[in-house]
């Protein structure tokens, strides 16, 4: 295969990132600025789209919300192919920040992280994410003696995993999703159950 018609994913996956990787805690990562630079070297003209929420009154914000948690949506287009990454807005402990407490810095940080991840979906630096973002798409993890059940609480990593699970399986219907979650992993109390109902309605309405 010639260089001109090589699959962009294959080409970007071969980009040497040695010496450009940074470390945060126990994880290696490629900064959004470095990832963007390497992408433009290989595919000049690649573009980024920061998706925004438009309100009927004309207001526009660059994040989405279920009324409690928030997330950003960033798309990277290479050679006409777009990959979109949706990333929760979290604090420095990776816990979701409540809608009433997010600020512009939190939103910007999430957008830049989502940019790096969307670029990785095209192949560049993808190996750094392997094993870091495993989320079940059909059912929660198998029950382990002494580990489950877990009380589901807003703002935790488990909360975000459940929201992701719901988004990926919304066609199953709310009752089936709740049954899967409660039978195999979680204790969901009334307040959290109501919040999940609200979130599911936003998914069903396509918001």
Buried (B, 14 or more C-beta within 10 A) or exposed (E): EEEEEEEBBEBBBEBEBEEBBEEEEEEBBBBBEBBBEBBEEBBEEBEBEBBEEEEEEEEEEBBBBBEBBBBBBBBBBBEEEBBBBBBBBBEEEEBBBBBEEBEEEBBEBBBBBBBBBBBBBBBBBBBBBEEEEEEBEEEBEEEEEEEBBEEBBBBBEBBBBBBBBBBBBBEBEBEEBBEBBBEBBBEBEEEBEEBBEEBBEBBEEEE
